């Protein structure tokens, strides 16, 4: 867990789920929750634009993404 504070209100966070698999094979994320505002977010809190480009490019053949 690298993120120790909420990115919204800066209150302490706690771990909800550890090492959930990401969209890219071999990547995993922790899911954290704020102790104050109860916002949940992935850690690391980053987005890889290549993933989204791949989803949009292949949306017709990916289950659950046909509306993108």
C-alpha positions as CSV (number, residue, x, y, z in Angstrom):
1,X,0.0,0.0,0.0
2,X,1.7,3.2,-1.2
3,X,-1.1,5.6,-0.8
4,X,-1.7,6.4,2.9
5,X,-4.0,9.5,2.5
6,X,-7.2,10.1,0.7
7,X,-6.6,12.0,-2.6
8,X,-9.8,13.9,-1.9
9,X,-9.9,14.9,1.7
10,X,-6.4,13.7,2.8
11,X,-7.7,11.6,5.7
12,X,-6.1,8.2,6.5
13,X,-7.1,5.3,4.3
14,X,-7.5,1.6,4.9
15,X,-7.1,-1.5,2.6
16,X,-10.3,-3.0,1.3
17,X,-8.9,-5.5,-1.2
18,X,-5.2,-6.4,-1.9
19,X,-3.6,-7.2,-5.3
20,X,-6.7,-7.3,-7.5
21,X,-5.7,-8.2,-11.0
22,X,-5.7,-5.3,-13.5
23,X,-6.7,-5.3,-17.2
24,X,-3.1,-5.9,-18.2
25,X,-1.7,-9.3,-17.3
26,X,0.7,-9.1,-14.4
27,X,-0.6,-5.9,-13.0
28,X,-2.5,-5.7,-9.8
29,X,-4.0,-2.9,-7.7
30,X,-5.0,-2.5,-4.1
31,X,-8.4,-0.9,-3.4
32,X,-8.4,1.6,-0.6
33,X,-11.1,3.4,1.3
34,X,-11.0,6.7,3.1
35,X,-11.8,6.6,6.8
36,X,-13.5,10.0,6.6
37,X,-15.3,10.5,3.2
38,X,-15.5,6.8,2.4
39,X,-14.3,7.3,-1.2
40,X,-12.7,4.2,-2.7
41,X,-9.9,4.2,-5.2
42,X,-7.2,2.0,-6.7
43,X,-3.6,2.2,-5.6
44,X,-1.6,3.0,-7.5
45,X,-3.9,5.7,-8.7
46,X,-2.7,5.9,-12.3
47,X,-4.2,5.4,-15.7
48,X,-2.4,3.9,-18.7
49,X,-3.7,5.5,-21.9
50,X,-2.6,2.5,-23.9
51,X,-5.1,0.3,-22.1
52,X,-8.0,2.6,-23.0
53,X,-6.8,2.9,-26.6
54,X,-6.8,-0.9,-26.8
55,X,-10.2,-1.2,-25.3
56,X,-11.7,1.4,-27.7
57,X,-9.9,-0.2,-30.7
58,X,-11.2,-3.7,-29.8
59,X,-14.5,-2.9,-28.2
60,X,-16.6,-4.9,-30.6
61,X,-14.9,-8.1,-29.6
62,X,-14.4,-7.5,-25.9
63,X,-17.2,-8.7,-23.6
64,X,-18.8,-5.8,-21.8
65,X,-17.2,-3.1,-23.9
66,X,-19.4,-3.1,-27.0
67,X,-20.9,0.3,-26.2
68,X,-17.6,2.2,-26.1
